[in-house]
């Protein structure tokens, strides 16, 4: 990996980190439920939640959360 791509990967990780910190996995199942997401994003709709849940398993994982933040579906917190 070159210095540039390593730097870019690190920057992306740092940019996504606040989103992870804003949502608490209160039940410890490794995913964020709609109710857990509502605590961090009070205006979140069920429709948007379903859009973010790209694998359709009913929960948002860290990858889906990062992708939604990067795409602007969720605001960076």
C-alpha positions in Angstrom: 0.0 0.0 0.0 1.4 3.4 -0.9 1.7 6.2 1.5 -1.1 8.1 -0.3 -3.6 5.2 -0.2 -2.6 4.5 3.4 -3.2 8.1 4.3 -6.5 8.1 2.5 -7.7 4.9 4.3 -6.7 6.4 7.6 -8.5 9.7 6.8 -11.7 7.7 5.9 -11.4 5.7 9.1 -11.1 8.9 11.2 -14.0 10.6 9.3 -16.3 7.6 10.0 -15.2 7.2 13.7 -17.5 9.9 15.0 -20.5 8.2 13.4 -19.7 4.9 15.2 -19.2 6.7 18.5 -22.6 8.5 18.2 -24.6 5.3 17.9 -24.6 3.0 21.0 -25.1 -0.7 20.6 -27.0 -0.9 23.8 -27.9 -4.6 23.6 -24.4 -5.6 22.5 -25.6 -7.7 19.4 -23.0 -6.0 17.1 -25.7 -4.2 15.1 -27.6 -1.0 15.5 -31.4 -1.3 15.7 -33.8 1.3 14.6 -34.3 2.4 18.2 -30.6 2.6 18.8 -30.1 4.7 15.7 -33.0 7.0 16.7 -31.0 8.0 19.8 -28.2 9.4 17.7 -30.4 10.5 14.7 -33.8 11.6 16.1 -35.2 12.5 12.6 -34.3 9.1 11.1 -37.3 7.5 9.4 -38.0 3.8 9.0 -37.7 4.3 5.2 -34.2 5.7 5.6 -33.2 2.9 8.0 -34.3 0.3 5.5 -32.2 2.1 2.8 -29.1 2.1 5.0 -29.6 -1.6 5.9 -28.2 -2.7 2.5 -28.0 -6.4 3.4 -31.6 -6.5 4.7 -30.8 -8.2 8.1 -32.8 -5.7 10.1 -29.8 -4.0 11.7 -27.1 -1.5 10.7 -23.6 -2.7 11.0 -20.5 -0.4 11.1 -19.9 -0.8 7.4 -23.4 0.2 6.5 -23.3 3.1 9.0 -20.0 4.3 7.4 -21.4 4.0 3.9 -24.5 5.9 4.8 -22.5 8.7 6.4 -20.1 8.9 3.5 -23.0 9.0 1.0 -24.6 11.8 2.9 -27.7 9.7 3.9 -26.8 10.3 7.5 -25.1 13.5 8.8 -21.7 13.1 10.2 -22.0 13.6 14.0 
